[in-house]
Amino acid sequence: PEALQEALGRDVHMVWRVKPKTRLGLAGTRIEVSHPNGIADAWIAYDPRGRSTDTLVVVNDAGVLTIDQPRNAEMPSSIYIVPKGDPRLPAGLTLSLSGGGQKTLEGTSDSVEVQVKAGRQVLLEVGSKGWSVIVDTSFVPLPSGVAVSAFHEDVEAQLRELGYVEGE
């Protein structure tokens, strides 16, 4: 984490990362994440192609995170979570996965304490083959500023040619 902080010139924090193993929700998907201490904030990982813009990420007043992926939309590659309290203490972290024409699947982390280290540490995995979600640890800078929403027309043409921008 220290090398990343130095390279970015910003503080880097340990967070929980929700990583869906399936990206396209033919029938829509809902993921709910909770923890006894609550969740302070959550956001979608940077998505330069804008493929998961329809996914709704909300932390309610009770500190429960809901991720709603509409029908036929792509799930983000990652959703980052800042828990209320210490992210090294995931005991009681609960995830519910529903939709997609499947029965609701749930799981709770029994990890007592995780060590601060550079590699990811899986806290919880819920799902079945082809339809599952992992919650692990990650180090990221907290979001700030405004995400890129448009490009200069010359750059946009070049990005389109390379396949990074679709449509007209």
C-alpha positions in Angstrom: 0.0 0.0 0.0 2.8 2.4 0.7 4.3 2.2 -2.8 0.8 2.8 -4.3 0.4 5.8 -2.1 3.7 7.2 -3.1 3.1 6.6 -6.8 -0.4 8.2 -6.7 0.5 11.0 -4.3 -2.8 10.2 -2.4 -3.8 8.2 0.6 -4.7 4.6 -0.1 -7.1 2.8 2.2 -7.9 -0.9 2.8 -11.5 -1.6 1.7 -13.7 -4.5 0.9 -14.1 -5.3 -2.8 -17.2 -7.0 -4.2 -16.2 -8.9 -7.4 -19.0 -10.5 -9.3 -17.8 -13.5 -11.3 -20.6 -13.0 -13.8 -20.9 -9.8 -15.7 -24.1 -9.9 -17.8 -27.4 -10.1 -16.0 -30.0 -11.5 -18.4 -32.7 -11.4 -15.7 -31.2 -8.7 -13.5 -29.3 -9.3 -10.3 -29.4 -7.8 -6.8 -26.5 -8.0 -4.3 -27.0 -6.9 -0.7 -24.1 -6.5 1.6 -24.3 -5.7 5.3 -22.1 -5.8 8.4 -23.0 -5.4 12.1 -21.1 -2.0 12.2 -22.7 -0.9 8.9 -21.2 0.4 5.7 -20.1 4.0 5.3 -19.7 4.3 1.5 -19.5 2.3 -1.7 -18.7 3.0 -5.3 -18.2 1.3 -8.7 -14.7 0.8 -9.9 -13.6 3.0 -12.7 -15.4 1.9 -15.9 -13.7 3.7 -18.9 -16.1 2.0 -21.4 -19.2 3.0 -19.5 -20.6 -0.5 -19.7 -22.0 -0.7 -16.1 -23.5 2.8 -15.9 -27.0 1.3 -15.4 -26.0 -0.5 -12.2 -27.3 1.2 -9.1 -25.2 1.3 -5.9 -26.9 2.6 -2.8 -25.9 2.6 0.9 -29.1 3.2 3.0 -29.4 4.9 6.3 -29.1 1.5 8.1 -25.6 1.0 6.5 -26.8 -1.7 4.1 -25.4 -1.7 0.6 -27.7 -2.7 -2.3 -26.3 -3.2 -5.8 -29.0 -3.5 -8.5 -28.0 -4.6 -12.0 -30.9 -4.2 -14.5 -31.9 -6.9 -16.9 -29.4 -7.2 -19.8 -26.9 -4.9 -18.3 -23.3 -5.6 -17.4 -22.2 -5.9 -13.8 -19.2 -3.7 -12.8 -15.9 -5.5 -12.5 -15.7 -4.4 -8.9 -17.6 -2.4 -6.3 -15.5 -1.0 -3.4 -16.9 -0.8 0.1 -15.7 1.4 3.1 -17.1 -0.3 6.2 -17.9 1.6 9.3 -15.2 0.5 11.6 -12.0 -1.5 10.9 -11.9 -3.3 7.5 -9.6 -5.8 9.1 -12.5 -7.1 11.2 -15.0 -8.6 8.8 -16.8 -11.0 11.2 -20.5 -10.8 10.5 -20.1 -9.5 6.9 -23.1 -10.9 5.1 -23.9 -11.0 1.3 -27.1 -12.0 -0.4 -27.2 -12.7 -4.1 -30.6 -12.9 -5.9 -32.2 -12.6 -9.3 -30.9 -14.0 -12.5 -33.6 -16.7 -12.5 -31.8 -18.3 -9.6 -32.8 -18.9 -6.0 -31.4 -16.4 -3.4 -28.0 -17.4 -2.1 -26.5 -16.0 1.1 -23.4 -16.2 3.1 -21.7 -14.7 6.2 -18.0 -14.3 6.9 -16.6 -16.0 9.8 -13.1 -14.4 9.4 -12.2 -12.9 12.7 -9.3 -10.6 11.7 -7.4 -10.2 8.4 -3.8 -9.1 8.2 -2.8 -5.9 6.3 -0.8 -7.1 3.3 -0.5 -6.3 -0.3 -2.3 -9.4 -1.7 -6.0 -9.9 -1.7 -7.7 -11.9 1.1 -11.0 -13.5 0.3 -13.5 -12.8 3.1 -16.6 -14.3 1.6 -17.8 -16.2 -1.5 -21.4 -16.7 -2.3 -22.9 -18.4 -5.4 -22.6 -21.3 -7.7 -20.7 -22.1 -10.9 -21.1 -19.2 -13.3 -23.2 -17.0 -10.9 -21.2 -16.0 -7.8 -19.7 -13.0 -6.0 -16.5 -12.8 -4.0 -15.8 -10.2 -1.3 -12.1 -9.7 -0.7 -9.7 -7.0 0.5 -8.2 -4.3 -1.6 -6.2 -1.1 -1.3 -7.5 1.8 -3.2 -7.5 5.6 -3.1 -10.9 7.0 -2.0 -12.7 8.6 -5.0 -12.3 12.3 -5.5 -13.1 14.7 -8.3 -15.2 14.0 -11.3 -15.0 10.8 -13.4 -14.3 11.2 -17.1 -17.5 11.6 -18.9 -16.4 12.8 -22.3 -13.3 13.1 -24.5 -11.9 15.6 -26.9 -13.3 14.6 -30.4 -9.8 13.7 -31.7 -9.1 11.5 -28.7 -12.6 10.0 -28.9 -12.0 9.0 -32.5 -8.8 7.3 -31.6 -10.3 5.5 -28.6 -13.3 4.4 -30.9 -10.8 3.0 -33.4 -9.1 1.0 -30.7 -12.4 -0.4 -29.5 -12.6 1.5 -26.2 -15.6 3.6 -27.1 -18.7 2.1 -28.7 -21.7 3.5 -30.5 -22.1 6.9 -32.1 
